[in-house]
Amino acid sequence: QVQLAQSGGGLVQPGGSLRLSCAPSERRFSMYARGWFRLAPGKEREFVAAISGSGENTRYAEFVKGRFTISMDNDKLTVWLEMRDLTPEDTAVYFCAAPTTFYHNSIPPLSVYDYWGQGTQVTVSS
């Protein structure tokens, strides 16, 4: 069973920054697109950002554009989500996800993410 190991997150004040990482347990995922999603209390899970397996294409939810950056290490294994200008509305459990096929040069549709990380709590509060 493929595992996506997440790290980062925690408590930050409004306006602060955090960085999340996601690393797969299998090297074959170096060609796979990756996405970040979040789940806030009382809300449905929502898409945050995604990056193609090549690292050359990205997509963001409107509410994070200009504040969050998704990127990939040179080995195309670890994916990062840099978050800045955080607000209390960003408080949620953040999940990294991967599709079952490559999507090396494109962004996967939301329905094909089958591998999920364990989730990381991000709390923005003063």
Rosetta silent file (secondary structure, phi, psi, omega in degrees, C-alpha in Angstrom):
SEQUENCE: QVQLAQSGGGLVQPGGSLRLSCAPSERRFSMYARGWFRLAPGKEREFVAAISGSGENTRYAEFVKGRFTISMDNDKLTVWLEMRDLTPEDTAVYFCAAPTTFYHNSIPPLSVYDYWGQGTQVTVSS
SCORE:     score description
SCORE:     0.000 S_00000001
   1 L     0.000  124.184  178.660    0.000    0.000    0.000 S_00000001
   2 L   -66.871  138.769  176.315    1.466    3.341   -1.057 S_00000001
   3 L  -119.312  141.481  173.433    1.906    5.823    1.740 S_00000001
   4 E  -113.464  109.924 -176.473    2.122    9.583    1.494 S_00000001
   5 E   -91.528  122.053 -179.949    3.964   10.906    4.522 S_00000001
   6 E  -103.227  151.348  173.028    3.115   14.456    5.475 S_00000001
   7 E  -147.369  165.993 -177.706    5.003   16.835    7.723 S_00000001
   8 E   100.808 -164.680 -178.936    4.755   20.457    8.753 S_00000001
   9 L    84.321 -171.847 -179.959    1.724   22.328    9.942 S_00000001
  10 E   127.019 -157.202 -177.797    0.943   23.492   13.454 S_00000001
  11 E  -103.931  132.875  179.594   -0.224   26.691   15.100 S_00000001
  12 E  -143.250  152.066  178.019    0.508   30.076   13.578 S_00000001
  13 L   -79.426  155.575  175.666   -0.758   33.597   14.119 S_00000001
  14 L   -53.751  136.895 -176.442   -2.801   35.382   11.453 S_00000001
  15 L    90.107   -8.978 -178.249   -0.506   36.714    8.778 S_00000001
  16 L   -82.499 -175.890 -176.265    2.050   34.014    9.459 S_00000001
  17 L  -131.447  151.623  174.290    3.503   31.310    7.238 S_00000001
  18 E  -145.493  159.540  175.864    3.792   27.546    7.283 S_00000001
  19 E  -131.921  131.298  177.070    5.180   24.901    4.986 S_00000001
  20 E  -109.605  148.904  175.236    3.802   21.420    4.468 S_00000001
  21 E  -129.308  157.717 -178.396    5.571   18.535    2.787 S_00000001
  22 E  -143.472  118.687 -178.730    4.401   15.283    1.258 S_00000001
  23 E  -126.352  127.758 -178.907    6.725   12.395    0.414 S_00000001
  24 E   -80.605  158.730 -179.464    5.599    9.074   -1.093 S_00000001
  25 L   -84.624  -10.150 -179.283    6.889    5.711    0.090 S_00000001
  26 L  -123.640  135.419 -175.810    7.559    4.518   -3.472 S_00000001
  27 H   -67.708  -19.667 -179.200    9.968    6.118   -5.936 S_00000001
  28 H   -63.251  -18.804  178.895    7.625    5.469   -8.878 S_00000001
  29 H   -74.329    1.725  175.383    5.622    8.442   -7.659 S_00000001
  30 H   -65.754  -13.998  178.690    8.359   10.697   -8.964 S_00000001
  31 H  -105.858    4.438 -173.699    6.276   10.848  -12.180 S_00000001
  32 L   -98.248  142.584  169.879    2.919   11.425  -10.509 S_00000001
  33 L   -64.931  160.787  177.586    0.960   14.608  -10.061 S_00000001
  34 E  -139.875  150.613  178.642    0.142   15.583   -6.498 S_00000001
  35 E  -133.530  159.426  172.400   -2.582   17.615   -4.903 S_00000001
  36 E  -119.422  137.154  177.677   -3.367   19.305   -1.614 S_00000001
  37 E  -131.257  165.132  176.655   -6.836   19.383   -0.106 S_00000001
  38 E  -142.222  152.968 -179.722   -8.188   20.613    3.194 S_00000001
  39 E  -132.031  114.247  179.315  -11.025   19.768    5.530 S_00000001
  40 L  -102.748  153.745  179.904  -12.304   22.365    7.960 S_00000001
  41 L   -55.532  129.913  177.960  -14.810   21.715   10.757 S_00000001
  42 L    78.041    3.847 -179.101  -18.348   21.782    9.450 S_00000001
  43 L  -122.938  164.789  174.602  -17.240   22.018    5.835 S_00000001
  44 L   -83.171  157.922  176.412  -16.678   19.627    2.977 S_00000001
  45 L   -61.450  137.328 -178.990  -13.211   18.722    1.802 S_00000001
  46 E  -130.868  150.023  178.373  -11.975   21.279   -0.710 S_00000001
  47 E   -71.303  140.197  178.801   -9.244   21.440   -3.290 S_00000001
  48 E  -113.597  -55.192 -176.392   -6.310   23.716   -2.488 S_00000001
  49 E  -162.954  159.384  177.045   -3.599   23.221   -5.106 S_00000001
  50 E  -148.233  156.768  179.084   -2.114   20.670   -7.478 S_00000001
  51 E  -139.000  140.386  179.201    1.070   20.154   -9.427 S_00000001
  52 L   -71.872  163.921 -178.893    1.749   17.926  -12.432 S_00000001
  53 L   -60.625  -29.302  177.540    4.259   15.094  -12.200 S_00000001
  54 L   -77.657  -16.428 -176.713    6.788   17.110  -14.192 S_00000001
  55 L    81.942    1.328 -173.458    6.407   20.020  -11.784 S_00000001
  56 L   -91.892  -17.325 -178.854    5.806   22.372  -14.692 S_00000001
  57 L  -121.889  136.192  179.796    2.059   22.879  -14.323 S_00000001
  58 E  -133.946  159.940  176.118    0.183   24.050  -11.261 S_00000001
  59 E  -146.291  143.101 -177.460   -3.370   24.925  -10.341 S_00000001
  60 E  -130.961  149.419  169.012   -4.751   26.742   -7.309 S_00000001
  61 L   -69.586  149.531 -176.718   -8.098   27.315   -5.699 S_00000001
  62 H   -57.301  -36.787 -173.284   -9.162   30.931   -5.991 S_00000001
  63 H   -74.141   -5.969  178.212   -9.026   31.496   -2.252 S_00000001
  64 H  -117.756   -3.793 -178.423   -5.290   30.680   -2.060 S_00000001
  65 L   -58.800  132.398 -179.507   -3.979   32.330   -5.210 S_00000001
  66 L    85.400  -12.431  179.840   -1.099   34.623   -4.445 S_00000001
  67 L  -113.915  -35.173 -178.006   -0.729   33.236   -0.919 S_00000001
  68 E  -109.124  146.843  176.449    0.061   29.530   -1.349 S_00000001
  69 E  -133.035  126.148  174.949    2.716   27.977   -3.565 S_00000001
  70 E  -100.537  137.384 -178.773    2.934   24.317   -4.507 S_00000001
  71 E  -148.629  171.675 -174.830    6.314   23.038   -5.619 S_00000001
  72 E  -136.000  141.179  176.188    8.264   19.857   -6.120 S_00000001
  73 L   -65.104  163.324  179.871   11.800   18.818   -5.246 S_00000001
  74 L   -59.361  -29.371  179.179   14.283   18.156   -8.034 S_00000001
  75 L   -79.891   -0.407  177.558   13.810   14.437   -7.483 S_00000001
  76 L    60.938   20.420  178.194   10.091   14.969   -8.172 S_00000001
  77 L   -99.912  -55.800 -177.075    9.256   12.986   -5.035 S_00000001
  78 L   -84.340  132.772  176.396    8.635   15.491   -2.280 S_00000001
  79 E  -113.623  139.250 -177.332    5.927   18.088   -2.829 S_00000001
  80 E  -115.814  150.075  170.454    5.733   21.236   -0.769 S_00000001
  81 E  -127.530  105.884  177.452    2.913   23.610    0.033 S_00000001
  82 E   -89.405  126.682 -177.237    4.189   26.986    1.129 S_00000001
  83 E  -122.305  128.207  177.663    1.461   29.004    2.844 S_00000001
  84 L  -133.788  170.058 -177.748    1.746   32.664    3.738 S_00000001
  85 L    50.907   43.984 -176.815   -0.581   35.448    4.838 S_00000001
  86 L   -68.674  145.531  178.128   -2.584   32.835    6.664 S_00000001
  87 L  -123.639  163.444  177.843   -5.986   33.719    8.078 S_00000001
  88 H   -56.695  -26.749  178.814   -8.222   31.903   10.575 S_00000001
  89 H   -68.335  -14.599  176.848  -10.286   30.744    7.590 S_00000001
  90 H   -84.736   -5.076  178.540   -7.296   28.631    6.531 S_00000001
  91 L   -62.846  123.765 -176.443   -7.598   26.547    9.685 S_00000001
  92 E  -177.131  170.491  167.032   -8.159   22.958    8.598 S_00000001
  93 E   -90.989  126.091 -177.283   -6.628   19.531    8.298 S_00000001
  94 E  -101.815  135.363 -178.148   -4.577   19.516    5.116 S_00000001
  95 E  -122.647  137.375  170.313   -4.182   16.347    3.071 S_00000001
  96 E   -95.608  148.862 -176.776   -1.781   15.512    0.309 S_00000001
  97 E  -146.330  155.905  177.548   -3.050   13.192   -2.399 S_00000001
  98 E  -136.648  147.551  177.717   -1.895   11.412   -5.527 S_00000001
  99 E   -81.950  173.035 -179.207   -3.801    9.918   -8.465 S_00000001
 100 L   -84.359  -14.920  175.249   -3.513    6.326   -9.593 S_00000001
 101 L  -123.786  174.339 -164.267   -1.933    7.284  -12.941 S_00000001
 102 L   -61.980  -58.818 -167.628    0.860    9.641  -13.894 S_00000001
 103 L    50.541   50.465 -174.720   -0.610   12.949  -15.058 S_00000001
 104 L   -64.654  -38.203 -176.317    3.005   13.828  -15.729 S_00000001
 105 L  -116.952    8.577 -179.128    2.252   16.975  -17.732 S_00000001
 106 L  -138.642  168.558  178.564   -1.280   17.811  -16.682 S_00000001
 107 L   -93.194  127.903 -178.160   -3.376   18.440  -13.596 S_00000001
 108 L   -68.359  150.709  169.253   -5.594   15.502  -12.626 S_00000001
 109 L   -66.810  158.136 -173.634   -9.344   15.897  -12.276 S_00000001
 110 H   -63.740  -22.246 -172.617  -10.519   15.923   -8.680 S_00000001
 111 H   -80.667   -7.548 -171.904  -12.119   12.497   -8.960 S_00000001
 112 H  -105.866    8.454  177.866   -8.935   10.477   -9.546 S_00000001
 113 E   -80.670  113.013 -176.405   -7.049   11.076   -6.330 S_00000001
 114 E  -114.622  -17.805  178.661   -6.899    7.659   -4.690 S_00000001
 115 E  -107.996  132.376 -173.851   -3.837    7.856   -2.442 S_00000001
 116 E  -130.876  143.533  172.530   -4.031   10.111    0.598 S_00000001
 117 E   -76.245  178.145 -174.179   -1.675   11.286    3.294 S_00000001
 118 L   -80.687  -11.653 -179.259   -2.499   11.082    6.966 S_00000001
 119 L    92.766  143.336 -179.992   -3.495   14.735    7.255 S_00000001
 120 E  -134.809  128.254 -179.215   -1.794   17.641    9.001 S_00000001
 121 E   -78.987  130.519  171.708   -3.515   20.132   11.272 S_00000001
 122 E  -120.673  121.096 -179.790   -3.019   23.798   10.451 S_00000001
 123 E  -122.355  123.972  179.454   -4.431   26.218   13.000 S_00000001
 124 E  -112.209  110.821 -174.819   -4.360   29.953   12.451 S_00000001
 125 L  -157.485  147.070  175.299   -5.182   31.801   15.629 S_00000001
 126 L   -92.227    0.000    0.000   -3.972   34.684   17.738 S_00000001
